[in-house]
Structure formats: structure tokens, C-alpha cells
Amino acid sequence: MGSVSASPVSTQVDVAIFGGGIAGLWLLARLRQAGYSAILLEPYGLGGVQTLASQGIIHGGTKYALTGKLTGSSQAIKAMPGIWRDCLVGEGELDLSRVRVLSDHQFLWSTSGLISRMAGFFAGKVMESRVREVKENDRPAAFRNPGFKGTVYRLDEPVLDVASLVSELSRQFGDSAYKLNWPDGLRFDHARRFSLLGPDGAWQTLETRQTVFTAGAGNEALLKCLGRDKPIMQKRPLQMVMLKGDLPPLYAHCLGASANPRLTVTSYPLAGDKTLWYLGGDVAEQGVGRNHEEQIAAAKRELNQLLPWVDLQKVAWGTLNVDRAEPRQSDGQRPESGFVQAHEGLIVAWPTKLAFAPRLAEQVMAELSEADIPPTSESTNVSLSIALAQAAIPPWEKEHLWT
Ligand SMILES: Cc1cc2nc3c(=O)[nH]c(=O)nc-3n(C[C@H](O)[C@H](O)[C@H](O)COP(=O)(O)OP(=O)(O)OC[C@H]3O[C@@H](n4cnc5c(N)ncnc54)[C@H](O)[C@@H]3O)c2cc1C
């Protein structure tokens, strides 16, 4: 991946984005709307790795405030559900009115002993009106069982069908999202000048006013390709669990003793009236290193303890190992919010949360303005002679992940 001699004609583009997860797609949309010519380069499939593997929860910080105090994370993320909701009704910075909202709220429930602490906390000013107790009749089906003794709270933060979000952003802006032949088809001269290998075997040189890496876990290899080793990345692995069958739709967090939910369940409607449950939270964090069977056994134990009346006899099970990619933190823990760093023609960005994508794009646009890079081109779309990138599929559609 050394440098190539400059080809006689190079294509000019205001901004080139590497990585077509939510960070890259949202940024591409915002840049094009602002009048920048922008392209996105994606080697595998739009929707990324983490994005389509995510639970689609547009957090407003409540999850992070479960210890009873607002952390930096919960402060930064507070505004996100509002920004997304505006977009989802077609009145925000992007028109996402065609994106499917799986649920406009989630539930919180707790193992006994924590209820009183939660009640006091939720009643406090700190959570404003986002959380309220749910009467017995209004509970979701999974809690309408005489065996359930706890309290259920409703949290007004939406859960999105991320595949529909990706497909909508691709529909609107995918005409400037190209398939990158990685690693063989990319050669950097420097951050603002690189060449792409086309299907005809010819190299095409691009010059940008700004290059942005939003490649998630791929940022590290891209930086290396440019001869850089900073910013340093960290990965926080998860082993998610999937089950499908005759399950009631559920969007809920079970609170345990720690600041993280013990279990987070999101659902996805499947063909034939079946439902997918996608399990995250402590069960996924602690499942790293277990093999597929051990992780399924652990998830079964957890569900049998927390929701013993849910029939798991006839469900199919799957697992997914996936890394969260973020800027390195001195303690290795979750960063408080999204990360954007500009240096010599390159911006490296990790949103750290799907919910933070709008804020990340805003931060990148602020960097462009700081660097005095206004939109200059007549057209926001740049046509290259390489194939367009296609959308990736969600993990539960990948057969090999199922038992
Ligand atoms: C299991 C899981 C559940 C989550 N749940 C939630 C949730 O409910 N709510 C929430 O807010 N956040 C959630 N998150 C976090 C959220 O998914 C991520 O922060 C977010 O999706 C990151 O987006 P991204 O675009 O930076 O990365 P990605 O989605 O990983 O996209 C990066 C893209 O870069 C591409 N790429 C890789 N290498 C290269 C290269 N060399 N050149 C160009 N492109 C490259 C990849 O193919 C990929 O398409 C979750 C994360 C995980 C893993």
C-alpha cells in the first residue's frame, strides 16, 4: 500500500468518507445537504459492522444514570432522542420519516431489592419525565403473568429498525457510496490524495479537501495505511444472543446491581408471526470468551431466572461475537461520548453510540468550518467509475450464526 505516481487527471471532491456504518452515512447525508461534494467508500456493505449489530436503541442517557447519578455520558446523550424523533417525523436535519420505529418506548424492570432505589431515583428531578411506572394492565405481555412480582417502568426512548434506517439513508444518498476494494485497491499519497483501483484495473486518483475515517474497528488499519498510529483505538467485545420463535415482542432492560443493565432485550418481527429476541447487557459483556453453546446455556439460565414463564422450549438460538470500536480510554471503559479528532487533512471519528451519530456529524461539520472548508462544488454527487456499495444484512439473517 505504498504511494503511486500521480495520474494525470485527478477527481476533486470536498470530502471523502471511509466507512459506511451509521457514522459515515449520517455524515454523508449532512454534507450533501449542506452542499458539499462528498463520497463514501465502504469495502463490505452499508450499515456497517456495529450499526446493524446494534440494538437500535436511541438512548437518552437513562441507562447510564442507573447508578443514581448522571454521568458525563448521560449528560451528553440527553438531547439525542429529541433530535432523532424530529428526523423520524420528517421535521429534523434528515428526513427519516420512512424509517420503521420498532417501539417508541422501552421498559425497565428490576430484580427485587433495587425497586425502592429506582423509584426514588426516577421520581427525582434528574430523570425529568422520561420514566414512569406502568400499571399492571399496561404492562407488555412478557410481564402479564401472575409469577411476575416486580415493578415495571416505561422509558420514552425509541427503538429503531436499524436495517430500515440503513436502507433509507442508502436510498437517499447511496448514489455517492462506492464499494472500496480493500486493502488492494487503495493507495494513499497522503490524507488528501489517494488512488482507487477500478474494475477495469486502472487507478483513479482523488483529491479531497478533507478525508474522514468513520470505519469503526477499521479505523486502525486505515490509519496504518496512511503511516499513522494515532488516535489509538480500543475494542470492547460482546457476545450477543439471538433467539427466535413464538415470543412476545419485548423492548426492556432488566436492572441488576451494576450501572449496566443485567439484560437488555430488543425484538424484531420475523416472517410467519415469529419474533426475534436480541439479548445484550451484562449477559453479552460477560459472555465474551464463552463458546457458542456455553453462551446459549448462560442466556437460558438468565431468562429462566428473570422471565421463567416465557416458554423457551421451541425457540432456535444463535450468538454473535462483535466488538465495539472506540478511542482508547485510560481505564479501558466506555467513552463518555462520540470522538472526533482532526489532524493534517484527516478527521478520525467514532460515535461510540448509534444515538450519537447526529452529534458526530455536527462535530465534523464544525471541524470543516474551523478549517475554513466551505462547500465549493456545483454538484454534491461525484461520479466514479467503480461500483456502488450495497447494504449489508443484519446478523440474524446470517444462517451460520444459528445453532
Ligand atoms: C452489539 C451492539 C449493540 C449496540 N447497541 C446500541 C444501541 O442499542 N444504541 C446505540 O446507540 N448504540 C449501540 N451500539 C453502538 C453502536 O452500534 C455503534 O457505536 C455505532 O453503530 C458505530 O457506528 P460506526 O459507523 O462508527 O461503525 P460501524 O457500524 O462498525 O461501521 C464501520 C464501517 O466501516 C467499514 N470499514 C471497515 N474497514 C474499512 C476500510 N478499510 N475502509 C472503509 N471502510 C471500512 C465497515 O465495513 C463498516 O461498514 C451497539 C454496538 C454493538 C456492537
The ligand as an SDF file (V2000), in Angstrom:
LIG
                    3D

 53 58  0  0  0  0  0  0  0  0999 V2000
  -23.9830   -5.4380   19.8470 C   0  0  0  0  0  0  0  0  0  0  0  0
  -24.0450   -3.9350   19.8650 C   0  0  0  0  0  0  0  0  0  0  0  0
  -25.2100   -3.3180   20.2850 C   0  0  0  0  0  0  0  0  0  0  0  0
  -25.2960   -1.9120   20.2800 C   0  0  0  0  0  0  0  0  0  0  0  0
  -26.4820   -1.3210   20.6120 N   0  0  0  0  0  0  0  0  0  0  0  0
  -26.5800    0.0190   20.5530 C   0  0  0  0  0  0  0  0  0  0  0  0
  -27.8260    0.6410   20.8060 C   0  0  0  0  0  0  0  0  0  0  0  0
  -28.8460   -0.0170   21.0560 O   0  0  0  0  0  0  0  0  0  0  0  0
  -27.8740    2.0020   20.7510 N   0  0  0  0  0  0  0  0  0  0  0  0
  -26.7770    2.7560   20.4700 C   0  0  0  0  0  0  0  0  0  0  0  0
  -26.8960    3.9830   20.4620 O   0  0  0  0  0  0  0  0  0  0  0  0
  -25.5820    2.1950   20.1880 N   0  0  0  0  0  0  0  0  0  0  0  0
  -25.4620    0.8530   20.2150 C   0  0  0  0  0  0  0  0  0  0  0  0
  -24.2730    0.2580   19.9110 N   0  0  0  0  0  0  0  0  0  0  0  0
  -23.1420    1.0920   19.4730 C   0  0  0  0  0  0  0  0  0  0  0  0
  -23.3220    1.4470   18.0040 C   0  0  0  0  0  0  0  0  0  0  0  0
  -23.7670    0.3340   17.2620 O   0  0  0  0  0  0  0  0  0  0  0  0
  -22.0180    1.9550   17.4160 C   0  0  0  0  0  0  0  0  0  0  0  0
  -21.4690    2.9610   18.2240 O   0  0  0  0  0  0  0  0  0  0  0  0
  -22.1990    2.5300   16.0270 C   0  0  0  0  0  0  0  0  0  0  0  0
  -23.0000    1.6960   15.2270 O   0  0  0  0  0  0  0  0  0  0  0  0
  -20.8500    2.7320   15.3840 C   0  0  0  0  0  0  0  0  0  0  0  0
  -21.0630    3.1570   14.0630 O   0  0  0  0  0  0  0  0  0  0  0  0
  -19.8470    3.3080   13.0650 P   0  0  0  0  0  0  0  0  0  0  0  0
  -20.4200    3.8170   11.8080 O   0  0  0  0  0  0  0  0  0  0  0  0
  -18.7480    4.0830   13.7080 O   0  0  0  0  0  0  0  0  0  0  0  0
  -19.2430    1.8240   12.9310 O   0  0  0  0  0  0  0  0  0  0  0  0
  -19.6990    0.5490   12.1160 P   0  0  0  0  0  0  0  0  0  0  0  0
  -21.1660    0.3750   12.1280 O   0  0  0  0  0  0  0  0  0  0  0  0
  -18.8790   -0.5840   12.6240 O   0  0  0  0  0  0  0  0  0  0  0  0
  -19.2990    0.9140   10.6280 O   0  0  0  0  0  0  0  0  0  0  0  0
  -17.9640    0.9990   10.2290 C   0  0  0  0  0  0  0  0  0  0  0  0
  -17.8940    0.7070    8.7440 C   0  0  0  0  0  0  0  0  0  0  0  0
  -16.5670    0.8790    8.2760 O   0  0  0  0  0  0  0  0  0  0  0  0
  -16.3030   -0.1290    7.3360 C   0  0  0  0  0  0  0  0  0  0  0  0
  -14.8610   -0.3390    7.1760 N   0  0  0  0  0  0  0  0  0  0  0  0
  -14.0600   -1.2090    7.8030 C   0  0  0  0  0  0  0  0  0  0  0  0
  -12.8230   -1.1140    7.3040 N   0  0  0  0  0  0  0  0  0  0  0  0
  -12.8390   -0.1510    6.3600 C   0  0  0  0  0  0  0  0  0  0  0  0
  -11.8650    0.4030    5.4850 C   0  0  0  0  0  0  0  0  0  0  0  0
  -10.6020   -0.0140    5.4800 N   0  0  0  0  0  0  0  0  0  0  0  0
  -12.2480    1.3820    4.6370 N   0  0  0  0  0  0  0  0  0  0  0  0
  -13.5080    1.8330    4.6110 C   0  0  0  0  0  0  0  0  0  0  0  0
  -14.4740    1.3440    5.4240 N   0  0  0  0  0  0  0  0  0  0  0  0
  -14.1450    0.3600    6.2830 C   0  0  0  0  0  0  0  0  0  0  0  0
  -17.0180   -1.3570    7.9050 C   0  0  0  0  0  0  0  0  0  0  0  0
  -17.2570   -2.3230    6.9000 O   0  0  0  0  0  0  0  0  0  0  0  0
  -18.2960   -0.7190    8.3950 C   0  0  0  0  0  0  0  0  0  0  0  0
  -19.2890   -0.7010    7.3870 O   0  0  0  0  0  0  0  0  0  0  0  0
  -24.1670   -1.1420   19.8960 C   0  0  0  0  0  0  0  0  0  0  0  0
  -22.9910   -1.7700   19.4870 C   0  0  0  0  0  0  0  0  0  0  0  0
  -22.9220   -3.1620   19.4660 C   0  0  0  0  0  0  0  0  0  0  0  0
  -21.6650   -3.8140   18.9850 C   0  0  0  0  0  0  0  0  0  0  0  0
  1  2  1  0
  2  3  1  0
  2 52  2  0
  3  4  2  0
  4  5  1  0
  4 50  1  0
  5  6  2  0
  6  7  1  0
  6 13  1  0
  7  8  2  0
  7  9  1  0
  9 10  1  0
 10 11  2  0
 10 12  1  0
 12 13  2  0
 13 14  1  0
 14 15  1  0
 14 50  1  0
 15 16  1  0
 16 17  1  0
 16 18  1  0
 18 19  1  0
 18 20  1  0
 20 21  1  0
 20 22  1  0
 22 23  1  0
 23 24  1  0
 24 25  2  0
 24 26  1  0
 24 27  1  0
 27 28  1  0
 28 29  2  0
 28 30  1  0
 28 31  1  0
 31 32  1  0
 32 33  1  0
 33 34  1  0
 33 48  1  0
 34 35  1  0
 35 36  1  0
 35 46  1  0
 36 37  1  0
 36 45  1  0
 37 38  2  0
 38 39  1  0
 39 40  1  0
 39 45  2  0
 40 41  1  0
 40 42  2  0
 42 43  1  0
 43 44  2  0
 44 45  1  0
 46 47  1  0
 46 48  1  0
 48 49  1  0
 50 51  2  0
 51 52  1  0
 52 53  1  0
M  END
$$$$
